Amino acid sequence: MIDFIHYDEVAAELHVLFASGKAYVYYGVPRKAYDAFLHAPSIGAFFNAEIRTQYRYRCSIATPGRNSAVSSPGSMR
C-alpha cells in the first residue's frame, strides 16, 4: 500500500513511500505520468501498471515524519 508520494520536477524523480516503510525513487518520470498517477482511480493499480516496471529505481531511506512536500494518497484528488 502506498503511503506517500513526492515528485521532484527538476530531477524528474518520483519518490514513493509504502506503508511497510520501504521507500523508492523512480528516475526519469515525466510530469505527465505523475499527474496521471495523482488522478488515477486506483493509485495502486496505476503504480503497478505504469510506474513500477517502467522506470529505473533505487531503494531510498525513508525519513521519519511528514512534511508539506509529500502528498498522501487521500489528498491527491
Secondary structure, 3 states (H helix, E strand, C coil): CEEEEEEECCCCEEEEEECCCCEEEEECCCHHHHHHHHHCCCHHHHHHHHHCCCCCEEEECCCCCCCCCCECHHHCC
